[in-house]
């Protein structure tokens, strides 16, 4: 599954994610794969990826994996992040569900740079949010 040209993130329209430039790449074996090509607007005063964009990319990677597993929207309840190396260039993120339930889903995500060097990892707890009926 690839959605590079649709403007959606695996079927969800998320304006902030689109604003950040995060691109949906593929879903493979239940893992979501995302890409972000860093621009000057994504960096800190050292010229490397700002921690906020790293956390956003990790959160979206886990959220997309959880949403696809649950079949409806999710929100992040808790996220633990580990920054490992500076982020530069193009970043690739992968999110996966590690344990699922009816209302709470445990996930993890990893970001690597173009050379495969790990930039950051996260674990998260996400809660399912069933769609409300309209009308």
C-alpha positions in Angstrom: 0.0 0.0 0.0 1.4 3.4 -1.0 -0.3 6.8 -0.8 2.4 9.2 -1.8 0.2 11.3 -4.0 -3.1 11.3 -2.2 -2.3 13.7 0.6 -3.6 11.2 3.2 -1.7 9.2 5.8 -3.0 5.7 5.2 -6.6 6.9 4.6 -6.7 9.6 7.3 -6.6 13.3 6.5 -4.4 14.9 9.2 -3.7 18.6 8.4 -0.8 18.9 10.8 1.0 15.9 9.5 0.6 17.2 5.9 1.9 20.6 7.1 5.0 18.9 8.5 5.7 17.2 5.2 5.4 13.7 6.6 4.8 11.2 3.7 3.1 7.8 4.0 5.3 5.2 2.2 3.9 1.7 2.8 2.3 -0.8 5.2 4.2 -4.0 5.4 3.4 -6.9 7.8 1.4 -4.5 10.0 4.2 -1.9 10.2 3.6 1.5 8.8 6.5 3.2 7.0 6.8 7.0 6.8 9.3 9.4 5.3 10.2 13.0 6.1 12.8 15.0 4.1 14.1 17.6 6.5 14.0 21.2 5.5 15.3 24.3 7.4 11.9 24.7 9.0 12.4 21.3 10.7 15.8 22.1 12.4 17.0 23.6 15.6 19.8 26.1 16.1 22.4 23.4 15.5 21.0 22.6 12.1 19.8 19.1 13.0 16.2 17.8 13.3 14.3 19.6 16.1 13.1 17.3 18.9 9.5 18.3 18.2 9.6 17.1 14.6 11.2 13.8 15.8 8.5 13.3 18.4 5.8 14.1 15.8 7.2 11.6 13.3 7.4 8.9 16.1 3.9 9.7 17.2 2.4 9.5 13.7 4.3 6.2 13.0 2.7 4.6 16.2 -0.6 6.2 15.6 -1.0 5.0 12.0 -0.1 1.4 13.1 -2.6 1.5 15.9 -5.3 3.1 13.8 -4.9 0.4 11.1 -4.9 -2.4 13.7 -8.0 -1.0 15.5 -9.9 0.0 12.4 -10.7 3.5 13.7 -9.2 6.6 15.2 -6.7 6.6 18.1 -5.2 9.2 20.5 -1.9 9.0 22.2 -2.1 8.6 26.0 1.6 8.2 26.8 4.8 8.3 24.7 8.4 7.6 25.9 11.1 8.9 23.5 14.8 8.1 23.2 17.0 10.4 21.1 19.9 8.4 19.9 21.7 10.4 17.1 21.2 13.7 15.3 18.6 13.6 12.5 19.7 14.9 9.1 18.6 14.6 5.5 15.7 12.2 4.9 14.3 10.3 7.9 12.5 7.0 7.6 10.1 6.0 10.4 8.4 2.6 11.1 5.6 2.1 13.6 4.2 -1.2 14.8 1.7 -2.5 17.4 3.4 -4.6 20.1 0.2 -5.5 21.9 -3.4 -4.6 21.2 -6.6 -4.6 23.1 -10.2 -3.4 22.7 -9.5 0.1 23.9 -5.7 0.4 24.6 -2.9 -0.4 22.1 0.8 -0.6 22.9 3.1 0.5 20.1 6.7 1.2 19.2 8.4 3.3 16.5 11.9 3.8 15.2 13.4 6.6 13.1 16.5 6.0 10.9 18.4 8.3 8.7 19.1 7.5 5.0 22.2 5.4 6.0 20.2 3.3 8.4 21.6 4.9 11.6 19.0 5.0 14.3 17.9 8.6 15.2 15.2 8.0 17.8 12.9 5.3 19.2 9.6 5.5 21.1 7.1 3.4 22.9 3.5 4.5 23.3 0.2 3.8 24.7 -2.7 4.7 22.4 -6.5 4.7 23.1 -9.1 3.8 20.5 -11.7 6.5 19.8 -14.7 5.1 18.0 -16.3 7.4 15.4 -19.4 9.2 16.6 -22.5 8.7 14.6 -23.6 11.8 12.7 -27.1 12.9 12.0 
